[in-house]
């Protein structure tokens, strides 16, 4: 009788742990997919950030050039007014 109860309890535990392991394996697969998606998004964001940085540098360079032109024009205007 005790053997049958022991076998029944152990069988139940085996089934429980098999199901538990299966659930955890499925969760691990989902987490892996999410991690891969997040990596892809991070790489896309990095590319966008680099492009925005490049545009900002170009805009800053254009602003400096325009500022230099303004100074030159102001000097020419001052020379003409003399």
N, CA, C and O atoms as a CHARMM CRD file, in Angstrom:
* protein
*
  328
    1    1 UNK  N      0.80800  -1.18500   0.00000 PROA 1      0.00000
    2    1 UNK  CA     0.00000   0.00000   0.00000 PROA 1      0.00000
    3    1 UNK  C      0.86600   1.26900   0.00000 PROA 1      0.00000
    4    1 UNK  O      0.60900   2.20000  -0.76300 PROA 1      0.00000
    5    2 UNK  N      1.88100   1.29700   0.85300 PROA 2      0.00000
    6    2 UNK  CA     2.76000   2.45400   0.92700 PROA 2      0.00000
    7    2 UNK  C      3.52400   2.60100  -0.38000 PROA 2      0.00000
    8    2 UNK  O      3.77700   3.71800  -0.83000 PROA 2      0.00000
    9    3 UNK  N      3.89500   1.47000  -0.99900 PROA 3      0.00000
   10    3 UNK  CA     4.59000   1.53000  -2.28600 PROA 3      0.00000
   11    3 UNK  C      3.70300   2.19900  -3.33000 PROA 3      0.00000
   12    3 UNK  O      4.17600   3.03200  -4.10300 PROA 3      0.00000
   13    4 UNK  N      2.43600   1.84300  -3.35800 PROA 4      0.00000
   14    4 UNK  CA     1.51900   2.41700  -4.35100 PROA 4      0.00000
   15    4 UNK  C      1.34500   3.92000  -4.13100 PROA 4      0.00000
   16    4 UNK  O      1.29900   4.68800  -5.09300 PROA 4      0.00000
   17    5 UNK  N      1.25000   4.33400  -2.88500 PROA 5      0.00000
   18    5 UNK  CA     1.10900   5.75800  -2.57500 PROA 5      0.00000
   19    5 UNK  C      2.38500   6.49300  -2.98300 PROA 5      0.00000
   20    5 UNK  O      2.33500   7.57600  -3.56600 PROA 5      0.00000
   21    6 UNK  N      3.52300   5.88600  -2.66600 PROA 6      0.00000
   22    6 UNK  CA     4.80800   6.50100  -3.02100 PROA 6      0.00000
   23    6 UNK  C      4.94200   6.61800  -4.53500 PROA 6      0.00000
   24    6 UNK  O      5.34500   7.66100  -5.04900 PROA 6      0.00000
   25    7 UNK  N      4.60400   5.55100  -5.24200 PROA 7      0.00000
   26    7 UNK  CA     4.67400   5.57300  -6.70500 PROA 7      0.00000
   27    7 UNK  C      3.71500   6.62700  -7.26500 PROA 7      0.00000
   28    7 UNK  O      4.06800   7.33900  -8.20600 PROA 7      0.00000
   29    8 UNK  N      2.53600   6.73500  -6.71600 PROA 8      0.00000
   30    8 UNK  CA     1.55200   7.72900  -7.16600 PROA 8      0.00000
   31    8 UNK  C      2.05100   9.15000  -6.94000 PROA 8      0.00000
   32    8 UNK  O      1.94300   9.99700  -7.82700 PROA 8      0.00000
   33    9 UNK  N      2.60000   9.41300  -5.75300 PROA 9      0.00000
   34    9 UNK  CA     3.11900  10.75200  -5.44400 PROA 9      0.00000
   35    9 UNK  C      4.30200  11.08300  -6.35200 PROA 9      0.00000
   36    9 UNK  O      4.38700  12.18900  -6.88600 PROA 9      0.00000
   37   10 UNK  N      5.21500  10.12400  -6.52800 PROA 10     0.00000
   38   10 UNK  CA     6.36600  10.36500  -7.40000 PROA 10     0.00000
   39   10 UNK  C      5.92900  10.57200  -8.84900 PROA 10     0.00000
   40   10 UNK  O      6.49800  11.40800  -9.55100 PROA 10     0.00000
   41   11 UNK  N      4.93200   9.82500  -9.30000 PROA 11     0.00000
   42   11 UNK  CA     4.40900   9.99400 -10.66000 PROA 11     0.00000
   43   11 UNK  C      3.81500  11.39100 -10.81800 PROA 11     0.00000
   44   11 UNK  O      4.04000  12.06300 -11.82500 PROA 11     0.00000
   45   12 UNK  N      3.06800  11.81200  -9.83100 PROA 12     0.00000
   46   12 UNK  CA     2.48300  13.15800  -9.86300 PROA 12     0.00000
   47   12 UNK  C      3.58400  14.21300  -9.91000 PROA 12     0.00000
   48   12 UNK  O      3.49400  15.17500 -10.67400 PROA 12     0.00000
   49   13 UNK  N      4.62000  14.03500  -9.09600 PROA 13     0.00000
   50   13 UNK  CA     5.72600  14.99100  -9.10000 PROA 13     0.00000
   51   13 UNK  C      6.44700  15.02200 -10.44200 PROA 13     0.00000
   52   13 UNK  O      6.82400  16.09200 -10.92100 PROA 13     0.00000
   53   14 UNK  N      6.63600  13.86800 -11.04400 PROA 14     0.00000
   54   14 UNK  CA     7.30400  13.80200 -12.34600 PROA 14     0.00000
   55   14 UNK  C      6.48100  14.56000 -13.39200 PROA 14     0.00000
   56   14 UNK  O      7.02100  15.35000 -14.16600 PROA 14     0.00000
   57   15 UNK  N      5.17100  14.30800 -13.40200 PROA 15     0.00000
   58   15 UNK  CA     4.30000  15.00000 -14.36400 PROA 15     0.00000
   59   15 UNK  C      4.34200  16.51200 -14.10700 PROA 15     0.00000
   60   15 UNK  O      4.42200  17.30500 -15.04600 PROA 15     0.00000
   61   16 UNK  N      4.28900  16.90000 -12.83400 PROA 16     0.00000
   62   16 UNK  CA     4.33200  18.31700 -12.48500 PROA 16     0.00000
   63   16 UNK  C      5.62600  18.96500 -12.97600 PROA 16     0.00000
   64   16 UNK  O      5.59800  20.03800 -13.57800 PROA 16     0.00000
   65   17 UNK  N      6.75400  18.31300 -12.71900 PROA 17     0.00000
   66   17 UNK  CA     8.03900  18.89300 -13.12300 PROA 17     0.00000
   67   17 UNK  C      8.21700  18.90400 -14.64500 PROA 17     0.00000
   68   17 UNK  O      8.84500  19.81500 -15.18500 PROA 17     0.00000
   69   18 UNK  N      7.67600  17.91100 -15.33500 PROA 18     0.00000
   70   18 UNK  CA     7.74600  17.90600 -16.79600 PROA 18     0.00000
   71   18 UNK  C      6.94400  19.08600 -17.35300 PROA 18     0.00000
   72   18 UNK  O      7.41000  19.79200 -18.24600 PROA 18     0.00000
   73   19 UNK  N      5.74600  19.29200 -16.82500 PROA 19     0.00000
   74   19 UNK  CA     4.93100  20.42700 -17.26500 PROA 19     0.00000
   75   19 UNK  C      5.59900  21.75100 -16.91600 PROA 19     0.00000
   76   19 UNK  O      5.61900  22.68000 -17.72400 PROA 19     0.00000
   77   20 UNK  N      6.13700  21.82800 -15.72300 PROA 20     0.00000
   78   20 UNK  CA     6.81600  23.04300 -15.28800 PROA 20     0.00000
   79   20 UNK  C      8.01000  23.35100 -16.19100 PROA 20     0.00000
   80   20 UNK  O      8.21200  24.50300 -16.57600 PROA 20     0.00000
   81   21 UNK  N      8.79900  22.33900 -16.53100 PROA 21     0.00000
   82   21 UNK  CA     9.95400  22.51400 -17.40800 PROA 21     0.00000
   83   21 UNK  C      9.50800  22.96100 -18.79800 PROA 21     0.00000
   84   21 UNK  O     10.16100  23.79500 -19.42500 PROA 21     0.00000
   85   22 UNK  N      8.40600  22.41100 -19.27300 PROA 22     0.00000
   86   22 UNK  CA     7.88700  22.78800 -20.58600 PROA 22     0.00000
   87   22 UNK  C      7.44600  24.25500 -20.59000 PROA 22     0.00000
   88   22 UNK  O      7.73300  24.99000 -21.53500 PROA 22     0.00000
   89   23 UNK  N      6.76400  24.66600 -19.55700 PROA 23     0.00000
   90   23 UNK  CA     6.32300  26.06000 -19.44200 PROA 23     0.00000
   91   23 UNK  C      7.53300  26.99400 -19.41500 PROA 23     0.00000
   92   23 UNK  O      7.55400  28.00800 -20.11200 PROA 23     0.00000
   93   24 UNK  N      8.51400  26.65700 -18.62700 PROA 24     0.00000
   94   24 UNK  CA     9.71500  27.49000 -18.53400 PROA 24     0.00000
   95   24 UNK  C     10.47700  27.52400 -19.86000 PROA 24     0.00000
   96   24 UNK  O     11.03800  28.55900 -20.22000 PROA 24     0.00000
   97   25 UNK  N     10.50400  26.42300 -20.57700 PROA 25     0.00000
   98   25 UNK  CA    11.17500  26.40000 -21.88000 PROA 25     0.00000
   99   25 UNK  C     10.45500  27.32600 -22.85600 PROA 25     0.00000
  100   25 UNK  O     11.10100  28.05300 -23.61100 PROA 25     0.00000
  101   26 UNK  N      9.12700  27.30600 -22.84600 PROA 26     0.00000
  102   26 UNK  CA     8.35600  28.20300 -23.70500 PROA 26     0.00000
  103   26 UNK  C      8.60700  29.67000 -23.34300 PROA 26     0.00000
  104   26 UNK  O      8.74200  30.52000 -24.22300 PROA 26     0.00000
  105   27 UNK  N      8.66800  29.95200 -22.05700 PROA 27     0.00000
  106   27 UNK  CA     8.95900  31.32000 -21.62300 PROA 27     0.00000
  107   27 UNK  C     10.36000  31.74800 -22.07400 PROA 27     0.00000
  108   27 UNK  O     10.56800  32.89700 -22.46500 PROA 27     0.00000
  109   28 UNK  N     11.29800  30.83400 -22.01600 PROA 28     0.00000
  110   28 UNK  CA    12.66000  31.14500 -22.44500 PROA 28     0.00000
  111   28 UNK  C     12.69400  31.46100 -23.94100 PROA 28     0.00000
  112   28 UNK  O     13.40600  32.36900 -24.37000 PROA 28     0.00000
  113   29 UNK  N     11.93000  30.71900 -24.72500 PROA 29     0.00000
  114   29 UNK  CA    11.86800  30.98600 -26.16500 PROA 29     0.00000
  115   29 UNK  C     11.27100  32.37300 -26.40600 PROA 29     0.00000
  116   29 UNK  O     11.77600  33.13000 -27.23500 PROA 29     0.00000
  117   30 UNK  N     10.19700  32.70700 -25.68600 PROA 30     0.00000
  118   30 UNK  CA     9.58300  34.03400 -25.82900 PROA 30     0.00000
  119   30 UNK  C     10.56800  35.13000 -25.44700 PROA 30     0.00000
  120   30 UNK  O     10.67000  36.14300 -26.14000 PROA 30     0.00000
  121   31 UNK  N     11.28200  34.93700 -24.36600 PROA 31     0.00000
  122   31 UNK  CA    12.24900  35.94200 -23.92900 PROA 31     0.00000
  123   31 UNK  C     13.38500  36.09600 -24.94600 PROA 31     0.00000
  124   31 UNK  O     13.87800  37.20400 -25.16000 PROA 31     0.00000
  125   32 UNK  N     13.79200  35.01200 -25.56100 PROA 32     0.00000
  126   32 UNK  CA    14.82600  35.07100 -26.58900 PROA 32     0.00000
  127   32 UNK  C     14.34500  35.87600 -27.78400 PROA 32     0.00000
  128   32 UNK  O     15.08200  36.70400 -28.32000 PROA 32     0.00000
  129   33 UNK  N     13.10300  35.63300 -28.20200 PROA 33     0.00000
  130   33 UNK  CA    12.54100  36.38400 -29.32500 PROA 33     0.00000
  131   33 UNK  C     12.43900  37.87100 -28.99300 PROA 33     0.00000
  132   33 UNK  O     12.75100  38.72400 -29.82400 PROA 33     0.00000
  133   34 UNK  N     11.99900  38.17300 -27.77200 PROA 34     0.00000
  134   34 UNK  CA    11.91500  39.57100 -27.35600 PROA 34     0.00000
  135   34 UNK  C     13.29300  40.22100 -27.31300 PROA 34     0.00000
  136   34 UNK  O     13.44800  41.37900 -27.70200 PROA 34     0.00000
  137   35 UNK  N     14.27900  39.49200 -26.84900 PROA 35     0.00000
  138   35 UNK  CA    15.64400  40.03000 -26.79500 PROA 35     0.00000
  139   35 UNK  C     16.16700  40.30800 -28.20100 PROA 35     0.00000
  140   35 UNK  O     16.82000  41.32600 -28.42800 PROA 35     0.00000
  141   36 UNK  N     15.88800  39.41700 -29.13800 PROA 36     0.00000
  142   36 UNK  CA    16.32600  39.62800 -30.51600 PROA 36     0.00000
  143   36 UNK  C     15.62200  40.84000 -31.12600 PROA 36     0.00000
  144   36 UNK  O     16.24200  41.62600 -31.84100 PROA 36     0.00000
  145   37 UNK  N     14.33600  40.98800 -30.84500 PROA 37     0.00000
  146   37 UNK  CA    13.59400  42.14400 -31.33200 PROA 37     0.00000
  147   37 UNK  C     14.14500  43.43600 -30.73500 PROA 37     0.00000
  148   37 UNK  O     14.31000  44.43200 -31.43900 PROA 37     0.00000
  149   38 UNK  N     14.42700  43.41500 -29.44800 PROA 38     0.00000
  150   38 UNK  CA    14.99200  44.59600 -28.79000 PROA 38     0.00000
  151   38 UNK  C     16.37100  44.94200 -29.35000 PROA 38     0.00000
  152   38 UNK  O     16.70800  46.11800 -29.49200 PROA 38     0.00000
  153   39 UNK  N     17.15500  43.94000 -29.66100 PROA 39     0.00000
  154   39 UNK  CA    18.47300  44.17600 -30.25900 PROA 39     0.00000
  155   39 UNK  C     18.32100  44.84100 -31.62400 PROA 39     0.00000
  156   39 UNK  O     19.04200  45.78400 -31.95100 PROA 39     0.00000
  157   40 UNK  N     17.37600  44.33900 -32.41400 PROA 40     0.00000
  158   40 UNK  CA    17.13900  44.92200 -33.73500 PROA 40     0.00000
  159   40 UNK  C     16.68700  46.38000 -33.59700 PROA 40     0.00000
  160   40 UNK  O     17.16300  47.24600 -34.33200 PROA 40     0.00000
  161   41 UNK  N     15.78200  46.65200 -32.67100 PROA 41     0.00000
  162   41 UNK  CA    15.31400  48.01700 -32.45600 PROA 41     0.00000
  163   41 UNK  C     16.45300  48.92200 -31.98500 PROA 41     0.00000
  164   41 UNK  O     16.55400  50.07400 -32.40500 PROA 41     0.00000
  165   42 UNK  N     17.29900  48.39700 -31.12000 PROA 42     0.00000
  166   42 UNK  CA    18.43000  49.18300 -30.62700 PROA 42     0.00000
  167   42 UNK  C     19.39200  49.51900 -31.76300 PROA 42     0.00000
  168   42 UNK  O     19.91300  50.63200 -31.82800 PROA 42     0.00000
  169   43 UNK  N     19.62700  48.57200 -32.64600 PROA 43     0.00000
  170   43 UNK  CA    20.51300  48.82200 -33.78100 PROA 43     0.00000
  171   43 UNK  C     19.90000  49.86800 -34.72100 PROA 43     0.00000
  172   43 UNK  O     20.60800  50.73500 -35.23200 PROA 43     0.00000
  173   44 UNK  N     18.58700  49.78300 -34.94600 PROA 44     0.00000
  174   44 UNK  CA    17.91200  50.77900 -35.78700 PROA 44     0.00000
  175   44 UNK  C     17.99000  52.16600 -35.14500 PROA 44     0.00000
  176   44 UNK  O     18.24000  53.16200 -35.82400 PROA 44     0.00000
  177   45 UNK  N     17.77300  52.21400 -33.84000 PROA 45     0.00000
  178   45 UNK  CA    17.85200  53.49600 -33.13500 PROA 45     0.00000
  179   45 UNK  C     19.26500  54.07000 -33.17300 PROA 45     0.00000
  180   45 UNK  O     19.44800  55.28200 -33.28500 PROA 45     0.00000
  181   46 UNK  N     20.25000  53.20200 -33.07900 PROA 46     0.00000
  182   46 UNK  CA    21.63700  53.66700 -33.16000 PROA 46     0.00000
  183   46 UNK  C     21.91900  54.27000 -34.53400 PROA 46     0.00000
  184   46 UNK  O     22.57400  55.30700 -34.64100 PROA 46     0.00000
  185   47 UNK  N     21.42400  53.62000 -35.57400 PROA 47     0.00000
  186   47 UNK  CA    21.61000  54.12900 -36.92900 PROA 47     0.00000
  187   47 UNK  C     20.92700  55.48300 -37.08700 PROA 47     0.00000
  188   47 UNK  O     21.49900  56.40800 -37.66300 PROA 47     0.00000
  189   48 UNK  N     19.70500  55.59900 -36.57500 PROA 48     0.00000
  190   48 UNK  CA    18.97700  56.87200 -36.65300 PROA 48     0.00000
  191   48 UNK  C     19.70700  57.95800 -35.86500 PROA 48     0.00000
  192   48 UNK  O     19.78800  59.10400 -36.30600 PROA 48     0.00000
  193   49 UNK  N     20.23000  57.59600 -34.71400 PROA 49     0.00000
  194   49 UNK  CA    20.94800  58.57500 -33.89000 PROA 49     0.00000
  195   49 UNK  C     22.21000  59.06600 -34.59600 PROA 49     0.00000
  196   49 UNK  O     22.53000  60.25300 -34.54200 PROA 49     0.00000
  197   50 UNK  N     22.91100  58.17500 -35.24300 PROA 50     0.00000
  198   50 UNK  CA    24.12100  58.58200 -35.98000 PROA 50     0.00000
  199   50 UNK  C     23.75300  59.51000 -37.13900 PROA 50     0.00000
  200   50 UNK  O     24.46200  60.47900 -37.41100 PROA 50     0.00000
  201   51 UNK  N     22.64800  59.21100 -37.81600 PROA 51     0.00000
  202   51 UNK  CA    22.20600  60.06800 -38.91300 PROA 51     0.00000
  203   51 UNK  C     21.81700  61.44900 -38.38800 PROA 51     0.00000
  204   51 UNK  O     22.14600  62.46200 -39.00500 PROA 51     0.00000
  205   52 UNK  N     21.12800  61.49400 -37.26700 PROA 52     0.00000
  206   52 UNK  CA    20.75500  62.77400 -36.67300 PROA 52     0.00000
  207   52 UNK  C     21.99200  63.54800 -36.22300 PROA 52     0.00000
  208   52 UNK  O     22.04500  64.77200 -36.35100 PROA 52     0.00000
  209   53 UNK  N     22.97300  62.84000 -35.70300 PROA 53     0.00000
  210   53 UNK  CA    24.21200  63.48900 -35.29500 PROA 53     0.00000
  211   53 UNK  C     24.92500  64.09300 -36.50700 PROA 53     0.00000
  212   53 UNK  O     25.44300  65.20800 -36.44400 PROA 53     0.00000
  213   54 UNK  N     24.94200  63.34000 -37.60900 PROA 54     0.00000
  214   54 UNK  CA    25.56600  63.83600 -38.83500 PROA 54     0.00000
  215   54 UNK  C     24.84500  65.09600 -39.32800 PROA 54     0.00000
  216   54 UNK  O     25.48100  66.07400 -39.72200 PROA 54     0.00000
  217   55 UNK  N     23.51700  65.05700 -39.29900 PROA 55     0.00000
  218   55 UNK  CA    22.74500  66.22700 -39.72800 PROA 55     0.00000
  219   55 UNK  C     23.00600  67.42200 -38.82000 PROA 55     0.00000
  220   55 UNK  O     23.08800  68.55500 -39.29500 PROA 55     0.00000
  221   56 UNK  N     23.13500  67.18200 -37.53700 PROA 56     0.00000
  222   56 UNK  CA    23.39700  68.26900 -36.59400 PROA 56     0.00000
  223   56 UNK  C     24.76900  68.89600 -36.84700 PROA 56     0.00000
  224   56 UNK  O     24.92100  70.11500 -36.77600 PROA 56     0.00000
  225   57 UNK  N     25.74800  68.07200 -37.13700 PROA 57     0.00000
  226   57 UNK  CA    27.08700  68.58300 -37.42200 PROA 57     0.00000
  227   57 UNK  C     27.06000  69.41400 -38.70300 PROA 57     0.00000
  228   57 UNK  O     27.67300  70.48000 -38.77000 PROA 57     0.00000
  229   58 UNK  N     26.35000  68.92400 -39.71200 PROA 58     0.00000
  230   58 UNK  CA    26.23900  69.68100 -40.95700 PROA 58     0.00000
  231   58 UNK  C     25.52900  71.01100 -40.72700 PROA 58     0.00000
  232   58 UNK  O     25.94500  72.03600 -41.26700 PROA 58     0.00000
  233   59 UNK  N     24.47900  71.00300 -39.94300 PROA 59     0.00000
  234   59 UNK  CA    23.74700  72.23700 -39.65600 PROA 59     0.00000
  235   59 UNK  C     24.62200  73.22400 -38.89000 PROA 59     0.00000
  236   59 UNK  O     24.57800  74.42700 -39.14600 PROA 59     0.00000
  237   60 UNK  N     25.40400  72.72200 -37.96300 PROA 60     0.00000
  238   60 UNK  CA    26.30700  73.59200 -37.20400 PROA 60     0.00000
  239   60 UNK  C     27.36600  74.20100 -38.13000 PROA 60     0.00000
  240   60 UNK  O     27.71200  75.37600 -38.00600 PROA 60     0.00000
  241   61 UNK  N     27.86700  73.39200 -39.04900 PROA 61     0.00000
  242   61 UNK  CA    28.86600  73.89100 -39.99700 PROA 61     0.00000
  243   61 UNK  C     28.25400  74.97400 -40.89600 PROA 61     0.00000
  244   61 UNK  O     28.87600  76.00500 -41.15000 PROA 61     0.00000
  245   62 UNK  N     27.01700  74.72500 -41.37600 PROA 62     0.00000
  246   62 UNK  CA    26.34400  75.73200 -42.20000 PROA 62     0.00000
  247   62 UNK  C     26.10500  77.01300 -41.40800 PROA 62     0.00000
  248   62 UNK  O     26.23100  78.11100 -41.95000 PROA 62     0.00000
  249   63 UNK  N     25.76300  76.88000 -40.14200 PROA 63     0.00000
  250   63 UNK  CA    25.52200  78.05700 -39.30000 PROA 63     0.00000
  251   63 UNK  C     26.79900  78.87400 -39.13200 PROA 63     0.00000
  252   63 UNK  O     26.76000  80.10400 -39.16900 PROA 63     0.00000
  253   64 UNK  N     27.91500  78.20300 -38.94900 PROA 64     0.00000
  254   64 UNK  CA    29.19700  78.91100 -38.81300 PROA 64     0.00000
  255   64 UNK  C     29.53100  79.64400 -40.10800 PROA 64     0.00000
  256   64 UNK  O     29.97600  80.79100 -40.08100 PROA 64     0.00000
  257   65 UNK  N     29.31700  78.98300 -41.23200 PROA 65     0.00000
  258   65 UNK  CA    29.59600  79.61700 -42.53200 PROA 65     0.00000
  259   65 UNK  C     28.70900  80.84400 -42.72000 PROA 65     0.00000
  260   65 UNK  O     29.17500  81.89900 -43.15100 PROA 65     0.00000
  261   66 UNK  N     27.43000  80.69500 -42.39400 PROA 66     0.00000
  262   66 UNK  CA    26.51400  81.83100 -42.53900 PROA 66     0.00000
  263   66 UNK  C     26.88800  82.96800 -41.59500 PROA 66     0.00000
  264   66 UNK  O     26.76200  84.14100 -41.94500 PROA 66     0.00000
  265   67 UNK  N     27.34300  82.61900 -40.41400 PROA 67     0.00000
  266   67 UNK  CA    27.77100  83.64600 -39.46000 PROA 67     0.00000
  267   67 UNK  C     28.99700  84.37700 -39.99600 PROA 67     0.00000
  268   67 UNK  O     29.09200  85.59900 -39.87600 PROA 67     0.00000
  269   68 UNK  N     29.93200  83.64300 -40.58100 PROA 68     0.00000
  270   68 UNK  CA    31.11800  84.27500 -41.17200 PROA 68     0.00000
  271   68 UNK  C     30.72600  85.19300 -42.32700 PROA 68     0.00000
  272   68 UNK  O     31.28300  86.28100 -42.47100 PROA 68     0.00000
  273   69 UNK  N     29.76800  84.76000 -43.15300 PROA 69     0.00000
  274   69 UNK  CA    29.30000  85.59100 -44.25200 PROA 69     0.00000
  275   69 UNK  C     28.66700  86.87500 -43.71500 PROA 69     0.00000
  276   69 UNK  O     28.88000  87.95500 -44.26500 PROA 69     0.00000
  277   70 UNK  N     27.90000  86.75400 -42.65200 PROA 70     0.00000
  278   70 UNK  CA    27.25600  87.92200 -42.05600 PROA 70     0.00000
  279   70 UNK  C     28.29000  88.90900 -41.54500 PROA 70     0.00000
  280   70 UNK  O     28.13300  90.11900 -41.70700 PROA 70     0.00000
  281   71 UNK  N     29.34800  88.39600 -40.92700 PROA 71     0.00000
  282   71 UNK  CA    30.41400  89.26900 -40.43500 PROA 71     0.00000
  283   71 UNK  C     31.09700  89.96900 -41.60000 PROA 71     0.00000
  284   71 UNK  O     31.36500  91.16900 -41.53100 PROA 71     0.00000
  285   72 UNK  N     31.38400  89.22500 -42.68000 PROA 72     0.00000
  286   72 UNK  CA    32.02500  89.81800 -43.85800 PROA 72     0.00000
  287   72 UNK  C     31.13600  90.89100 -44.48700 PROA 72     0.00000
  288   72 UNK  O     31.61900  91.95500 -44.87300 PROA 72     0.00000
  289   73 UNK  N     29.83900  90.60700 -44.58900 PROA 73     0.00000
  290   73 UNK  CA    28.92100  91.59100 -45.15500 PROA 73     0.00000
  291   73 UNK  C     28.81800  92.83300 -44.27600 PROA 73     0.00000
  292   73 UNK  O     28.72100  93.95500 -44.77300 PROA 73     0.00000
  293   74 UNK  N     28.83900  92.61300 -42.96700 PROA 74     0.00000
  294   74 UNK  CA    28.80900  93.76300 -42.04600 PROA 74     0.00000
  295   74 UNK  C     30.05400  94.61100 -42.19900 PROA 74     0.00000
  296   74 UNK  O     29.98500  95.83900 -42.14800 PROA 74     0.00000
  297   75 UNK  N     31.21200  93.95300 -42.38900 PROA 75     0.00000
  298   75 UNK  CA    32.45600  94.69100 -42.59000 PROA 75     0.00000
  299   75 UNK  C     32.40100  95.47800 -43.91000 PROA 75     0.00000
  300   75 UNK  O     32.84500  96.62500 -43.96900 PROA 75     0.00000
  301   76 UNK  N     31.85600  94.85600 -44.96300 PROA 76     0.00000
  302   76 UNK  CA    31.72900  95.54700 -46.23400 PROA 76     0.00000
  303   76 UNK  C     30.78900  96.74600 -46.11400 PROA 76     0.00000
  304   76 UNK  O     31.04200  97.81100 -46.67600 PROA 76     0.00000
  305   77 UNK  N     29.69700  96.54800 -45.36900 PROA 77     0.00000
  306   77 UNK  CA    28.76400  97.64400 -45.15700 PROA 77     0.00000
  307   77 UNK  C     29.40800  98.78300 -44.38000 PROA 77     0.00000
  308   77 UNK  O     29.22400  99.96000 -44.69000 PROA 77     0.00000
  309   78 UNK  N     30.17200  98.39700 -43.35700 PROA 78     0.00000
  310   78 UNK  CA    30.88400  99.42700 -42.58700 PROA 78     0.00000
  311   78 UNK  C     31.89100 100.17000 -43.45500 PROA 78     0.00000
  312   78 UNK  O     32.03600 101.38600 -43.32900 PROA 78     0.00000
  313   79 UNK  N     32.60000  99.44300 -44.34900 PROA 79     0.00000
  314   79 UNK  CA    33.55800 100.07900 -45.23700 PROA 79     0.00000
  315   79 UNK  C     32.85300 101.03400 -46.21800 PROA 79     0.00000
  316   79 UNK  O     33.38200 102.09700 -46.54300 PROA 79     0.00000
  317   80 UNK  N     31.69100 100.65600 -46.67000 PROA 80     0.00000
  318   80 UNK  CA    30.95800 101.51000 -47.61500 PROA 80     0.00000
  319   80 UNK  C     30.43100 102.77600 -46.91800 PROA 80     0.00000
  320   80 UNK  O     30.34600 103.83700 -47.53700 PROA 80     0.00000
  321   81 UNK  N     30.08500 102.66200 -45.65300 PROA 81     0.00000
  322   81 UNK  CA    29.54600 103.79700 -44.90600 PROA 81     0.00000
  323   81 UNK  C     30.63200 104.78000 -44.47500 PROA 81     0.00000
  324   81 UNK  O     30.30900 105.87300 -44.01100 PROA 81     0.00000
  325   82 UNK  N     31.86600 104.43600 -44.61100 PROA 82     0.00000
  326   82 UNK  CA    32.96100 105.32200 -44.16600 PROA 82     0.00000
  327   82 UNK  C     33.18400 106.42800 -45.10900 PROA 82     0.00000
  328   82 UNK  O     34.06300 107.26100 -44.88600 PROA 82     0.00000
